[in-house]
Amino acid sequence: MNPPICIVMATCNGAPFIKEQIESIQAQSMEHWRLIIRDDGSTDATLDVLSDIADSDPRITILDAGPHIGLGPSLNFSAVLEAALKTESNLFFIADQDDVWDKEKLSLQAAQFPKCGAEDLPLLVHSDLAVVDEQLSPIHASLIAYMDLVPAPERPLNYLLTRNFVTGCATACNRQLLQASLPISGSAIMHDWWLALTAAANGAVEYLDQPLVKYRQHHTNSIGAKGFWHGLNPTNNWVAGWKAGNIEYRATFEQVQALAEHAKQCNKWPMNSIEKLERYLALPKLPRWKRLKEAQKMGIRQGNGLLQMIFYIRLLTVHHNEPSCPS
């Protein structure tokens, strides 16, 4: 019998922590799963560690990436998710290479899908995470609280246009979501943001208020977690932080542009969702005095009042024809 659950992992130079991550998957109370791993050209011992583990567990498959390496995290996940979609599994879980899962993660998140009441629609279920250091010592009991995220807004697309609140390694999705999402564009800021946007535009984003992942922080994290007040710490470089925020803000337009093009090619997305994407893309083209009014009419939200004010300042002041990445 084919496992109903497929876990995907995209790796690159993850040797220090990957064995512990996979052991936490093997320790799940729900045992009927498969794990598909794609490596993006590791130069450390990652592939040796993976080979040893896969040799002793037939549930684990390591893809042959061939010459297609160096894709980066987002496109590496896109490739392994496309491979997962070729299986007969119905639910798909994303795993990072350096975390530790709660033993009930699979069972608790899988149990949420029937409760959503619309299994034919693209669905995403995400959970909270506990933030820990390299040795798994606690930093904060809740990533959601640590970063002051809004994990379950009534209209998730209004938030996701400008700020992601979904963490990939805490995410599960159904087959319909992968069919609507893939392939992930090279303009996606991150794979989890792209999946969340697609779910919000086509189906639903559901939140499980339990920390089911120990989210390990170390010096080689691709993204990592920073507390909400990190940017206001007087020891940090505020100018550099503001410029980095401007870069990500502009990148949201490239991401939404790619998503709108993807939606039109799929020819199955709701027209009202496509129209919202296009209205967001049109914001920078409006006279400055009209931008705030239009953003407010659209219901674009950032979470708390400070972040909302920063978004409005960027909307009014940032030159949108600047490149989104430094040259």
C-alpha positions in Angstrom: 0.0 0.0 0.0 1.3 3.4 -0.9 1.9 5.7 2.1 -0.7 8.5 2.2 1.9 11.0 3.5 5.0 12.1 1.6 7.6 14.2 3.4 10.1 16.2 1.3 13.4 17.5 2.3 15.8 19.8 0.3 19.3 19.6 1.6 22.6 21.4 1.1 25.6 21.1 3.4 23.4 19.9 6.3 25.7 17.3 7.8 25.9 18.7 11.3 22.2 18.3 12.1 20.5 16.2 9.4 20.8 12.9 11.2 19.0 14.3 14.2 16.3 15.7 12.0 15.7 12.4 10.2 15.7 10.5 13.4 12.9 12.7 14.7 10.9 11.9 11.5 11.6 8.2 12.1 10.3 8.6 15.6 6.9 9.8 14.5 3.8 8.1 16.0 2.5 7.8 12.5 4.8 5.4 10.8 3.3 5.0 7.3 5.1 7.7 5.3 7.8 8.1 2.7 10.6 10.7 2.7 12.0 12.1 -0.5 15.3 14.0 -0.3 17.0 16.1 -2.9 20.5 17.5 -2.4 21.5 20.7 -4.0 25.2 20.0 -4.4 26.5 19.5 -0.8 30.3 19.7 -0.4 30.3 18.3 3.2 29.3 14.9 4.4 25.6 15.3 3.9 25.2 12.7 1.1 27.3 10.2 3.1 25.0 10.6 6.1 21.9 10.4 3.9 23.1 7.3 2.2 23.8 5.5 5.4 20.4 6.3 6.8 18.5 5.5 3.5 20.3 2.1 3.3 18.6 1.0 6.6 15.2 2.6 6.0 13.3 1.7 2.7 10.9 4.6 3.4 13.6 7.1 2.4 14.5 7.9 -1.2 17.4 10.1 -2.3 16.8 11.7 -5.7 19.6 11.9 -8.2 19.8 15.6 -9.0 22.3 15.0 -11.8 23.8 18.3 -13.1 20.9 20.4 -11.8 22.5 21.6 -8.6 23.0 25.1 -7.1 19.3 25.9 -7.4 19.0 27.5 -3.9 16.5 26.5 -1.3 13.3 27.7 -3.0 13.9 26.0 -6.4 15.4 22.9 -4.7 12.2 22.5 -2.8 10.2 23.1 -6.0 12.1 20.2 -7.6 11.6 17.8 -4.7 7.9 18.7 -4.4 7.4 18.0 -8.2 8.9 14.6 -7.6 6.6 14.1 -4.6 3.6 15.0 -6.7 4.4 12.0 -9.0 3.7 9.6 -6.0 0.2 8.6 -5.0 0.4 10.3 -1.6 -2.4 12.8 -0.7 -0.6 14.9 2.0 2.8 16.5 1.7 5.0 17.7 4.6 8.0 19.9 4.3 11.1 19.2 6.4 14.2 21.3 6.8 17.6 19.6 7.3 18.4 21.0 10.8 15.3 20.9 13.0 13.7 18.4 15.3 10.0 17.3 15.0 7.6 16.6 17.8 6.7 12.9 17.6 3.0 13.8 17.0 3.6 16.3 14.2 2.4 14.1 11.3 -0.6 12.8 13.1 -1.8 16.2 14.5 -1.4 18.1 11.2 -2.8 15.3 9.1 -5.9 15.3 11.3 -6.6 18.9 10.5 -7.3 18.4 6.8 -10.7 16.6 7.1 -11.8 19.3 9.5 -11.3 22.0 6.9 -14.4 20.8 5.1 -13.2 21.5 1.6 -10.8 18.7 0.7 -11.2 19.3 -3.0 -9.6 22.8 -2.6 -5.9 23.7 -2.1 -5.3 23.5 1.6 -2.3 24.4 3.8 -2.0 23.6 7.5 0.8 25.2 9.4 1.8 25.1 13.1 3.7 27.1 15.6 7.4 26.3 16.3 9.6 26.5 19.3 12.8 28.6 18.7 15.9 26.8 19.9 19.7 27.3 19.6 22.2 24.8 18.1 22.1 22.6 21.2 18.2 22.7 21.2 18.2 25.0 24.3 15.1 27.2 24.3 15.2 30.7 22.9 11.4 31.2 22.8 8.5 28.9 23.2 6.6 30.3 20.2 8.0 31.6 16.9 4.6 33.2 16.2 4.9 35.3 19.4 8.7 35.8 19.0 8.2 37.4 15.5 4.8 39.0 16.3 3.1 37.2 13.4 -0.6 36.9 12.7 -0.9 33.1 11.9 -4.6 32.8 11.2 -6.0 36.1 9.8 -9.6 36.0 8.5 -8.4 37.1 5.0 -4.9 35.6 4.7 -4.2 36.9 1.2 -4.4 40.5 2.5 -1.4 39.7 4.8 0.6 37.4 2.6 0.9 40.0 -0.2 3.5 41.8 1.9 4.5 39.6 4.8 4.8 35.8 5.2 3.5 34.2 8.3 4.0 30.5 7.3 7.2 28.6 8.0 8.0 25.9 5.6 9.2 23.2 8.0 5.9 23.6 9.9 3.8 23.2 6.8 1.6 20.5 5.4 -0.4 20.7 2.2 -2.7 18.6 0.1 -2.3 17.4 -3.5 -4.6 20.1 -4.8 -2.3 22.8 -3.4 0.8 21.3 -5.1 -1.1 21.0 -8.4 -2.0 24.7 -8.2 1.5 25.9 -7.0 4.1 24.0 -9.0 6.5 24.8 -10.4 7.7 27.5 -8.0 9.0 30.5 -9.8 12.6 31.7 -9.5 11.0 35.1 -8.5 9.5 33.5 -5.4 11.1 35.0 -2.2 10.8 31.6 -0.6 8.9 28.4 -1.3 6.7 28.5 1.8 5.6 32.1 0.9 4.7 31.0 -2.6 2.7 28.0 -1.3 0.9 30.1 1.3 -0.1 32.7 -1.3 -1.4 30.0 -3.6 -3.4 28.4 -0.8 -4.8 31.8 0.4 -5.8 32.7 -3.2 -7.4 29.3 -4.0 -8.5 27.6 -0.9 -7.6 28.0 2.8 -4.7 28.4 5.2 -5.3 26.8 8.5 -3.3 27.2 11.7 -2.6 24.6 14.5 -1.7 26.5 17.6 1.0 24.1 18.9 4.8 24.2 18.5 5.4 21.0 16.6 9.0 21.8 15.5 12.1 22.7 17.4 13.3 25.4 15.0 17.1 25.4 15.3 19.0 28.6 15.0 22.6 28.5 13.9 25.0 30.6 11.8 24.2 28.8 8.5 20.4 29.2 8.6 19.0 30.1 5.2 16.3 32.3 6.8 16.1 31.8 10.6 14.1 33.6 13.2 14.6 37.1 14.5 12.6 38.6 17.3 10.2 41.4 16.3 12.2 44.0 18.2 15.5 42.9 16.6 15.4 45.7 14.0 14.9 48.3 16.7 17.9 47.2 18.8 20.2 50.2 19.1 23.2 47.9 18.6 22.0 47.0 15.1 22.6 49.0 12.0 19.2 50.6 11.4 20.2 51.9 8.0 21.3 48.5 6.7 18.1 47.0 8.2 15.9 49.6 6.4 17.6 49.0 3.1 17.2 45.2 3.5 13.5 45.8 4.2 13.2 47.9 1.1 14.8 45.1 -1.0 12.3 42.5 0.3 9.4 45.0 -0.1 10.3 45.5 -3.8 10.8 41.7 -4.2 7.2 41.2 -3.1 6.1 42.8 -6.4 8.3 40.5 -8.4 6.9 37.5 -6.5 3.3 38.6 -7.0 4.0 39.3 -10.7 5.3 35.8 -11.2 2.4 34.4 -9.2 -0.2 36.3 -11.3 1.5 35.0 -14.5 1.5 31.4 -13.1 -2.2 31.8 -12.1 -3.2 32.8 -15.6 -1.3 29.8 -17.1 -3.1 27.5 -14.7 -6.4 28.8 -15.9 -8.1 27.6 -12.7 -7.6 30.3 -10.2 -10.6 32.4 -9.0 -10.8 35.7 -10.9 -11.2 37.7 -7.7 -7.8 36.4 -6.5 -6.1 37.2 -9.8 -7.7 40.7 -9.7 -6.3 41.3 -6.2 -2.8 40.3 -7.3 -3.1 42.7 -10.2 -4.4 45.5 -7.9 -1.3 45.0 -5.7 1.0 45.2 -8.7 -0.7 48.4 -9.8 -0.1 50.2 -6.5 3.3 51.7 -7.4 1.9 53.1 -10.7 -0.7 55.2 -8.8 0.0 58.8 -7.7 1.4 58.7 -4.2 -1.7 60.3 -2.7 -3.8 57.5 -4.1 -1.6 54.6 -3.0 -2.5 54.6 0.7 -6.2 54.9 -0.1 -6.1 51.9 -2.5 -4.0 49.8 -0.1 -6.6 50.5 2.6 -9.5 49.6 0.3 -7.7 46.3 -0.6 -7.3 45.6 3.1 -3.6 45.0 3.0 -2.4 44.3 6.5 1.0 43.8 8.1 0.0 42.8 11.6 0.7 45.4 14.2 0.5 49.2 13.9 4.2 49.8 13.7 4.6 47.4 10.8 1.6 48.9 9.1 3.1 52.3 9.3 6.4 51.1 7.9 4.6 49.5 5.0 2.8 52.8 4.2 6.1 54.7 4.4 7.7 52.2 1.9 4.6 52.4 -0.3 5.0 56.2 -0.5 8.8 56.5 -0.7 10.5 53.5 -2.2 11.3 53.8 -5.9 9.7 50.7 -7.4 11.8 50.7 -10.5 14.9 50.0 -8.5 16.3 46.4 -8.7 15.0 44.2 -5.9 18.5 42.8 -5.3 21.8 44.6 -4.8 24.0 44.7 -7.9 
